[in-house]
Amino acid sequence: MLAMSFVYFNIWQIKQARLDDFAKSLIGFPRDEGNLLAATSPFVFSSVNERTILRFLKLIACDNGKIDTYTKLVDDRNDTAHPNGNIFFSTQVALGSKTTEILRIVDEIRTHSKPVIEHALAASCAP
């Protein structure tokens, strides 16, 4: 859930820094377009399916292969965080491996979003 909060915040930053690109990307979200354009909080993005919201990361040059990797984390989380009886992390090693994978992906997304964030910061500091 923390990783998805990170993703929502990154998408929020993309929206703030590249509104035109963000608006164009909404072509695949006709039902959510107005809500996402008017969003006043990063958590508005949680109204969109998590697997689908990750498609916005194409705006920061994440390719389909990376996005597929990120959606697998959502699927894994759904398999372990729902009362379906499965215990996915039965050892500390398994949990540690998954945590390492999540942190790697968060760092990868952060690297992709760095230019957007830097642009937004520079724009907000300009006189």
Secondary structure, 3 states (H helix, E strand, C coil): CHHHHHHHHHHHHHHHHCHHHHHHHHHHCCCCHHHHHCCCCHHHHHHCCHHHHHHHHHHHCCCHHHHHHHHHHHHHHHHHHCCCCCCCCCCHHHHHHHHHHHHHHHHHHHHHHHHHHHHHHHHHHCC
